Amino acid sequence: MSRHRAEDVPTSPAEARRLPGLQTILTLAAACAALFWVARATRDALEPANYLVRMLRNGDAEQKIEAAKGLGEDEAGPAFRPKAAEALAAALADPDEEVAAGAAHSLAALIQAEADGDLARSWADALAAGLRDPRPEVRGATAAAFTFRVPPQAGRRSRIASDALAALVDDPIEDVRLVAIVALAASGTGEAGVRALVKVLESGASTADRSAAARALGGYPDHGDEATLALLRGLKSGRDEVVGACGSALATLRFRADGPRRSAALVPDLIAASADPDRAVRAHAATILGEIGPEAVAAVPALVAMLGEADDGPGKLVPGPILAPPAALAAEALGRVAPGTPKEGEAAEALAAVFLEPRRSAERDVGAALALARFPGASGAAAVPRLLAILEGGIATAHAAGSPTTSFDIDDVHARRRVASRAAEALALLAPGTPRAPEVVAALVRALDSDAITLHAATAEALGRFGPLASPALPRLREMVKLEDPGRRRAAREAVRRIETPSTDAPTPGRERPPRP
């Protein structure tokens, strides 16, 4: 019996001719689908990132999360990166928050890897969309991506990202605000970022927000003047955490090597700050004037006035990284500002007078001595006895576990040793070639033999400056060369070289200037 139904049998010659045609079409369609599948599988095998892009667009939430993560690893390299970035940018709007957050992180990774600055900036523009997302989790994740992944050059060149990050400092969610504040500095977003951070610092915001804003301002060397003035004002906030953050940021601006120094345009404001009732403001003003150097010569009278101010007493140090009284910092600033200017004589006379007055503090004495070493022809002979007393005080501290000595006015044992180390540096600059050089060498050898380990590197460096006169220290220095401590080992090795190999680089008193920090 036939297995065909009656309706399957063609009823006319024409219908009979059409049936093989339909079958052919169906066969071809199936073959094309198979070829398409094979082609796609081949592309995926050759370039797995194609599969990740497709999963990011069409997969379920879990697949999208894994796909975003995979694209951020950038295994496909530069050629595929634009396609991956486009897919990740689109995924920022994914309804699943975890997918969108993962896309932000991975897109930032691609921006970090991209060498083409214009391309990186365009992707930073796209990433900024996540900063405006209505979901706090996505905003926070995108801000975090700018913090850890987006290089400063891309962030700085993206005005869209700058404005979006700046707007987030007013976000209603505290965690988002704090991450945005950090991201502003990390991504180097320029003037818009500075304005936003200054606004937070000078507002009635929480202590956490204001402290974070202060620390972030330390990341703006390109806008150091504006940041500096805001941070000096912040030192008077009355909140210890904010004051400490401002001090740290001011120090960061000073020591960053990847940006310009503060400019002479600040000098009038710094002169005014040098007379501020707040001790921290005066101290930082002096330090910044020293950083500006000879262009701050108009500030010499103000610095001389600071040199004569009374210290607040033992152990009362300026909040933040600057651990010296304003008078000591003013002394060092004079050594950086005045030499070679019309105010050179006035400054050198004021510094020399420090050692003719009743002693006030070890720190001021050391600062004045180091400053005098920067003035060609200036005599530091009067400073040597006090510097020796400070050095001996540091040695005594090592043996007496911080007990008070008549030659020292700092209670904290670590501060004593720090100042004693700087006294050794000053002696090495002022004493070689003078009648008191043998006495100084003997004191330095005693320091080298003491158990004040923190004095050893500075003492070794100082002895090297005396050349063959310091030969009695060679046995101890050779022992130090064998130590595991790289700082002491390096200082001892250099000292041995200078003592054993006399050269024309021996310093002339009053002529060798310490390097500018």
C-alpha positions in Angstrom: 0.0 0.0 0.0 1.2 3.5 -0.9 2.3 5.6 2.1 1.4 8.9 0.4 -1.8 10.7 1.2 -4.0 11.7 -1.7 -3.2 15.3 -1.1 0.5 14.7 -1.5 0.2 13.5 -5.1 0.5 16.3 -7.7 -2.7 16.9 -9.5 -1.3 18.5 -12.6 2.0 18.5 -14.7 2.8 22.1 -13.6 2.5 21.2 -9.9 4.7 18.2 -10.4 7.4 20.5 -11.9 7.2 23.0 -8.9 7.7 20.4 -6.2 11.4 19.6 -6.9 12.0 23.5 -7.0 10.6 24.0 -3.5 12.6 21.1 -2.2 15.8 22.6 -3.8 15.1 25.9 -2.1 14.7 24.2 1.3 17.8 22.2 0.8 19.8 25.3 -0.2 18.4 27.2 2.9 19.5 24.5 5.2 22.9 24.4 3.5 23.3 28.2 3.9 22.4 28.0 7.5 25.0 25.3 8.0 27.6 27.3 6.2 26.7 30.4 8.3 27.1 28.4 11.4 30.4 27.0 10.3 31.6 30.4 9.3 30.6 31.9 12.7 32.2 29.0 14.5 35.4 29.5 12.5 35.4 33.2 13.3 34.8 32.5 16.9 37.7 30.0 16.9 40.0 32.4 15.2 38.8 35.4 17.3 37.1 34.4 20.6 36.2 38.0 21.3 33.6 37.8 18.6 31.8 35.3 20.7 32.1 37.5 23.8 30.6 40.5 22.0 27.7 38.4 20.9 27.1 37.1 24.4 27.3 40.6 25.8 24.6 41.7 23.4 22.3 38.6 23.4 23.2 36.4 26.4 21.4 36.1 29.7 22.7 38.2 32.7 25.3 35.7 33.8 26.6 35.3 30.3 26.8 39.1 29.9 28.8 39.5 33.1 31.3 36.9 32.0 31.5 38.4 28.5 32.1 41.9 29.8 34.9 40.5 32.1 36.5 38.7 29.2 36.4 41.7 26.9 38.2 43.7 29.6 41.1 41.3 29.6 41.8 42.6 26.0 43.2 39.3 24.8 42.2 40.1 21.2 44.6 43.1 21.2 44.4 46.5 19.5 42.7 45.4 16.3 39.6 44.2 18.0 39.6 46.8 20.8 37.3 49.3 19.1 34.6 46.7 18.5 34.9 45.5 22.1 34.7 49.1 23.4 31.5 49.8 21.3 29.8 46.7 22.8 30.9 47.6 26.4 29.7 51.2 26.0 26.3 49.9 24.9 26.2 47.5 27.9 26.4 50.5 30.3 22.7 50.9 29.7 22.0 47.2 30.4 19.0 46.8 32.8 21.0 44.5 35.0 23.2 46.6 37.4 25.9 44.1 37.7 26.2 43.8 33.9 26.5 47.6 33.5 29.0 47.9 36.4 31.1 45.1 34.8 31.0 46.9 31.5 32.2 50.1 33.1 35.2 48.3 34.6 36.1 46.6 31.4 35.7 49.6 29.2 38.0 51.5 31.5 40.6 48.7 31.1 40.5 49.1 27.4 41.0 52.9 27.7 44.0 52.1 29.9 45.5 49.8 27.3 44.8 52.1 24.2 47.8 54.0 22.9 45.8 56.2 20.6 45.0 59.3 22.8 42.1 60.4 20.7 40.5 56.9 20.7 41.0 56.7 24.4 39.4 60.0 24.9 36.4 59.1 22.8 35.9 55.9 24.9 36.3 58.0 28.1 33.4 60.2 26.8 31.4 57.0 26.3 32.2 55.7 29.8 31.0 59.0 31.3 27.5 57.9 30.5 27.7 55.5 33.5 28.4 58.5 35.7 24.9 59.9 34.8 23.1 56.6 35.3 20.1 56.8 37.6 21.3 53.7 39.5 23.7 54.5 42.3 25.6 51.2 41.9 26.3 52.0 38.3 27.4 55.6 39.1 29.7 54.4 41.8 31.2 51.6 39.7 31.9 53.9 36.8 33.5 56.5 39.1 35.6 53.7 40.6 36.7 52.7 37.1 37.9 56.3 36.5 39.8 56.1 39.8 41.7 52.9 39.1 41.8 52.4 35.4 41.4 55.5 33.2 44.9 57.1 32.7 45.1 60.8 33.5 45.7 61.8 29.9 42.4 60.3 28.8 40.5 61.7 31.8 42.0 65.2 31.4 41.2 65.4 27.7 37.6 64.3 28.2 35.5 67.3 29.1 32.4 65.2 29.2 34.0 62.9 31.9 35.4 66.0 33.8 32.0 67.6 34.0 30.2 64.4 34.9 32.7 63.5 37.7 32.5 67.1 39.0 28.8 66.8 39.2 29.0 63.7 41.3 30.5 65.5 44.3 26.9 66.5 45.0 25.5 63.0 44.7 23.0 62.1 47.4 24.8 58.8 48.1 27.9 59.2 50.3 29.8 56.3 48.8 29.3 57.6 45.3 30.5 61.1 46.4 33.6 59.8 48.0 34.6 57.6 45.0 33.9 60.6 42.7 36.1 62.8 44.7 39.0 60.4 44.5 38.4 59.8 40.8 38.6 63.5 40.1 42.3 63.5 41.2 43.2 60.1 39.9 41.9 60.9 36.4 43.5 64.4 36.3 40.3 66.1 35.2 41.6 69.6 35.3 40.0 72.9 36.1 36.5 71.5 36.5 37.8 69.0 39.0 39.6 71.7 41.1 36.6 73.9 41.3 34.4 70.9 42.4 36.9 69.9 45.1 37.4 73.4 46.4 33.7 73.7 46.7 33.5 70.5 48.8 36.4 71.5 51.0 35.0 74.9 51.7 31.4 73.7 52.2 29.6 72.4 55.2 30.0 68.9 54.0 30.9 66.0 56.2 34.4 65.7 57.6 34.9 62.6 55.4 34.0 64.5 52.2 36.1 67.5 53.1 39.1 65.4 54.0 38.8 63.4 50.8 38.5 66.6 48.8 41.6 68.0 50.4 43.7 64.9 49.7 42.4 64.8 46.1 43.6 68.4 45.5 47.1 67.1 46.0 46.7 65.4 42.7 46.5 68.6 40.7 50.0 69.9 40.1 48.8 71.6 36.9 46.5 73.7 39.0 48.8 73.9 42.0 48.3 77.6 42.7 44.5 77.4 43.0 44.7 74.1 45.0 47.3 75.6 47.3 45.3 78.6 48.3 42.2 76.4 49.0 44.3 74.0 51.1 45.9 76.8 53.1 42.4 78.0 54.0 41.5 74.5 54.8 44.2 74.3 57.5 42.1 76.7 59.5 39.0 74.5 59.4 39.2 73.5 63.0 38.7 69.8 62.2 41.8 67.7 62.9 41.1 65.2 60.1 40.6 68.0 57.5 43.7 69.9 58.7 45.8 66.8 58.4 44.5 66.0 54.9 45.2 69.6 53.8 48.8 69.3 55.2 49.3 66.0 53.4 48.0 67.4 50.1 50.2 70.5 50.3 53.2 68.2 50.8 52.1 66.1 47.9 52.0 69.1 45.6 55.5 70.0 46.8 57.1 66.7 46.1 55.3 65.6 42.9 57.8 65.3 40.1 55.3 65.1 37.3 53.9 68.6 37.4 55.0 72.2 37.6 56.0 73.9 40.9 53.9 76.5 42.5 54.3 79.9 40.7 55.4 83.4 41.8 51.8 84.5 41.4 51.3 83.0 44.9 53.9 85.2 46.6 51.6 88.0 47.8 49.2 85.5 49.3 52.0 83.6 50.9 53.5 86.7 52.4 50.1 87.4 54.0 49.9 83.8 55.1 53.3 84.0 56.8 51.8 86.4 59.3 48.6 84.3 59.9 47.8 83.4 63.5 47.6 79.7 62.6 50.9 78.0 63.1 50.3 75.4 60.3 49.5 78.1 57.8 52.7 80.0 58.6 54.8 76.8 58.3 53.3 75.8 55.0 53.6 79.3 53.6 57.4 79.3 54.4 57.9 75.9 52.8 56.1 77.0 49.6 58.1 80.2 49.4 61.2 78.1 49.5 59.9 75.9 46.8 59.3 78.9 44.5 62.9 80.1 45.1 64.4 83.4 44.0 61.2 84.5 42.3 59.9 84.9 45.8 62.6 87.4 46.8 59.9 89.9 47.8 59.1 87.6 50.7 62.6 87.8 52.3 61.5 90.4 54.9 58.5 88.3 55.9 60.7 85.2 56.2 63.2 87.1 58.3 60.4 88.2 60.6 59.3 84.5 60.9 62.8 83.6 61.8 62.5 85.6 65.0 59.2 84.2 66.2 59.1 82.0 69.3 58.5 78.3 69.0 55.4 76.8 70.6 57.5 74.5 72.7 58.9 70.9 72.6 57.1 68.4 70.6 54.3 70.7 69.3 54.8 70.1 65.7 52.8 71.3 62.7 49.9 68.9 61.7 50.6 66.9 58.6 54.0 65.9 57.1 55.9 69.1 58.0 57.5 68.3 61.4 59.2 71.6 62.2 58.3 74.9 63.7 57.6 77.8 61.3 60.9 79.6 62.3 62.9 76.6 61.3 61.1 76.3 58.0 61.5 80.1 57.4 65.3 79.7 57.9 65.5 76.9 55.2 63.3 79.0 52.9 65.7 81.9 53.1 68.4 79.6 51.9 66.4 78.8 48.8 65.0 82.2 48.1 67.8 84.8 48.9 71.1 83.6 47.5 72.0 85.5 44.3 69.4 88.1 44.8 69.6 91.7 46.1 68.3 90.4 49.4 71.2 88.0 49.9 73.0 90.1 52.4 69.9 90.8 54.5 69.0 87.1 54.6 72.6 85.9 55.4 72.9 88.4 58.2 69.6 87.3 59.8 70.6 83.6 59.6 74.0 84.3 61.1 72.4 86.2 63.9 70.5 83.1 65.0 73.7 81.8 66.5 74.5 85.0 68.3 71.2 85.0 70.1 70.2 82.8 73.1 69.3 79.4 71.8 65.6 78.8 71.0 65.3 75.4 69.4 67.5 72.7 67.8 65.3 72.7 64.7 65.7 76.4 64.1 69.5 76.1 64.5 69.7 73.3 62.0 67.5 75.1 59.5 69.6 78.2 59.8 72.8 76.3 59.4 71.6 74.4 56.3 70.5 77.7 54.9 73.8 79.4 55.5 75.5 76.7 53.6 73.7 78.0 50.5 75.3 81.5 50.7 78.6 81.8 48.9 81.2 83.1 51.2 79.0 83.1 54.3 80.7 81.8 57.5 78.9 79.2 59.5 81.7 79.0 62.2 79.3 80.2 64.9 76.9 77.5 64.1 79.3 74.6 64.6 79.2 74.5 68.5 75.4 74.3 68.5 75.3 71.7 65.7 77.8 69.6 67.7 75.6 69.9 70.8 72.6 68.8 68.7 74.5 65.8 67.3 75.7 64.8 70.8 72.1 65.1 72.0 71.1 62.6 69.3 73.8 60.2 70.4 72.8 60.6 74.1 69.2 59.9 73.2 70.3 56.6 71.7 71.9 55.5 74.9 69.4 57.0 77.3 66.2 55.9 75.7 64.8 59.4 75.3 65.7 60.8 78.7 66.1 64.7 78.6 69.5 66.1 78.0 70.7 69.6 78.5 71.8 69.9 74.9 68.4 69.1 73.4 64.9 70.6 73.6 62.8 67.9 71.8 61.1 65.3 73.9 60.3 62.7 71.2 63.2 60.3 70.6 62.6 59.9 66.9 62.4 63.7 66.4 65.7 64.1 68.2 67.4 61.6 66.0 65.9 63.2 62.9 67.2 66.6 63.8 70.5 65.2 64.9 70.8 63.6 61.4 70.2 66.9 59.8 72.8 68.5 62.1 75.3 66.0 60.8 74.4 67.1 57.3 74.9 70.7 58.2 78.2 70.1 59.9 79.4 68.3 56.7 78.6 71.5 54.7 80.0 74.0 57.1 83.0 72.5 59.0 85.4 70.9 56.4 88.5 73.0 56.0 87.9 74.9 59.2 89.9 74.7 62.5 87.1 72.7 64.1 87.0 70.0 61.4 88.9 67.4 63.6 86.5 68.0 66.5 83.6 67.5 64.2 85.0 64.3 62.7 85.5 62.9 66.2 81.9 63.6 67.0 80.7 62.0 63.8 82.8 58.9 64.5 81.1 58.7 68.0 77.7 58.9 66.3 78.7 56.1 63.9 79.7 53.9 66.8 76.5 54.6 68.7 73.4 52.4 68.6 71.4 55.2 67.0 70.9 53.3 63.8 68.8 56.1 62.3 71.9 58.4 62.6 74.3 56.1 60.8 73.5 56.8 57.1 73.6 60.6 57.6 76.8 60.3 59.7 78.5 58.2 57.1 77.6 60.6 54.3 78.9 63.5 56.4 82.2 61.8 57.1 82.7 61.3 53.4 82.8 65.0 52.9 85.8 65.4 55.2 88.0 63.3 52.9 91.2 61.7 54.4 90.7 63.6 57.7 87.9 61.1 58.4 90.2 58.0 58.1 89.6 57.0 61.7 86.1 56.1 60.6 87.2 53.6 57.9 87.1 50.4 60.0 83.5 51.1 61.1 82.4 52.2 57.6 83.8 49.0 56.1 81.7 47.0 58.5 78.7 49.0 57.5 79.3 48.1 53.8 78.5 44.5 54.7 75.1 45.3 56.3 71.8 44.2 54.7 70.3 47.7 55.2 70.7 49.2 51.6 70.6 52.8 52.9 73.4 52.4 55.4 75.4 50.1 53.0 75.2 52.6 50.2 76.1 55.6 52.4 79.1 53.7 53.9 80.4 52.6 50.5 80.3 56.2 49.1 82.0 57.5 52.3 84.8 55.0 52.0 85.3 56.0 48.4 85.5 59.7 49.2 87.8 59.2 52.2 90.2 56.9 50.3 90.2 58.8 47.0 90.8 62.5 47.7 89.5 64.6 44.9 88.7 68.2 44.0 85.1 67.7 45.0 85.9 68.4 48.7 83.5 71.2 49.7 84.7 74.7 50.5 82.9 76.1 53.6 80.0 78.3 52.7 80.1 77.3 49.0 78.5 73.9 48.5 74.8 74.2 48.3 72.6 71.2 49.3 70.4 69.9 46.5 67.0 71.4 46.1 64.2 69.0 47.2 
